[in-house]
Amino acid sequence: MATVEERLEQLESRLRVAEDRLAIADLIASYGPAVDRRDGAATEALWTADGTYVIGDEVVPFAELADIVDRPGHLRYVNAGCSHFLSPPRIEITGDTAAAVNYSMVVMHEGQRWVVDRLSANRWELVRTAEGWRVQVRSNRTITGVEEARALLA
């Protein structure tokens, strides 16, 4: 039988993992509302200062992350009425690093209905910082039958 101290240590360890998972899920869930309201500062704040966002074959460095909300393609989405909708992530934590995979959809308003305009696979590589969990690298590939998208979900 475990001592009270051992049980408390186990409980604290389990609580830390649960809190980390919630913090990472919340961080990922923050992305959609940030880009949909065109809040470049909030978008940038999700990443580490040396982080990157890999969109297909393009690598967007941290210095350009705040500006992605002002790109012409993104403005077309926002002005038409859109939602960057992200599925709950599958999260694996290893100490102060984590990896998460999920799907994201861009849902567009068209007339009297909403349609999925884009469906992507995502892999998030995260690190624990003094400010909490942050994205080191997010990789995103549209799901078009290509192996690269499936590989991100592994």
N, C-alpha and C positions, 0 to 999 in steps of 0.2 A: 504494500500500500504506500502511495506517495505521501510525502510529508506536506504540510500546509504550504511551506515555502516552495516546494517543487510544483505543487498544483497552481500556486499563484504565478510562478514563473511561466508555466505552460499557458495559463490564461492570458497573461500579458503578451506573450508571443502570438497567440491566436488573435488577440485584439489588435495588435499592430498590423498583422497581415490583413485583417478585415478593414481597418482604417485605411491602409495603403490602397487596397482594391477600390474602396469607395472614392478616395481622392483621385485615383487614376481615371475611374469611370466618369467622375464629375469633370475632370480636365478635358477628356475627350468629348463629352457632351457639350462643353462650352464652345467648341469650335463652330458649330452650325449657327447658333444665335449671334456669335461675334461677326462672322462673315456676312450673314444675312442683314445685319444692321449696318454693315460697312464700317465696322469699328476696327481699324487697322492696329491701333494700340493694344486692344484686347486680344486680337489675333496674335500679334507678335509676342505678347506676354505669356503665351502658352509654351513657347520654345525657350531653350537655353540660348545664351548669347552666341554660341558657336553652332547652333542647330541649323538644320536644313529641311526643306520640304521637297521631296522628289515627286513630281507630277509627270507620270509617264517617263519620258527621257529627259525632261528638264529638271535641273537642280536649282531650286530657289534658295539662295543663302539668307541667313538671318537678316542681313541689312535690307533685303527687299521684301520681307514677309509682310510688313505693314501695308505695303503698296499693292498686294495681290487683290485687295478689295476694290481697287480702282481700275483694274484691268478691263478693257472693253468687253471681253466675254463675260466677266463677272457682272459688270454693270448691266449687260443685256438680261442676265438672269434676274437680278434684283429689281430692275425697272419693270419687268414683266410680272413679277410676283413669284417668288420662289422660296423653297425651304431646303437647306442642306440638312438632310435627315440622316443621322448616324445610328446604326444598330448598336445594341449593347456589345461591348468588347469582351473577347476571351483574353484574360490577363494572366501572365506568368511573371512572378516576382522572384528575383534572385538578389537578395541583399538590397543594395541601393540602386539596382537597375531593374528594369522591367520591359517586357514586350507585350504588346496587345495587338490583336487582329480584329477587324470588324468590316462591315459593309457600310458604304455611304451612298445615298441617293440624292440627286438634285430633282426635286419635285417642282414642276412648273405649272403656273396657272395659265390655262388656255381656254378662253371663252367661259363656259359655265362649269368647267371641270379642271382637275389637276392630273397631270401625267408625269411619269418618271422620264426625265430627259437624259439622265446619266446614272449609271450604276457602277460602282467601283469597289475594288478590294483594297484594304488599307492595312499597313503594318506600322505600328507606332513603337519606336524605341525610346524609352523614357529613363530619366535619372532623377534620383532624389537630390534636391538642392536645399540650401538654407531657407529658400522661400517655398519649399514643397516640391512636389513632382513636376517636372517639365519635360517637354518633348525634345529629344536630341535629334531624331530623324523620323519623319513621317514619309512613308512611301505609298503612293496611290496609283493604281492602274485601273483603267476602265475594263469592265468584264465584257470582253468581246470574243471569248474563246481562246485567247492567247495564254500560253503557259505562264508568262510573267505574272499575270493576275492571280492564277491559281497558286503559284509559288508563294506569293505574299501571305496567303491564308494558312500556310503550313506552320 
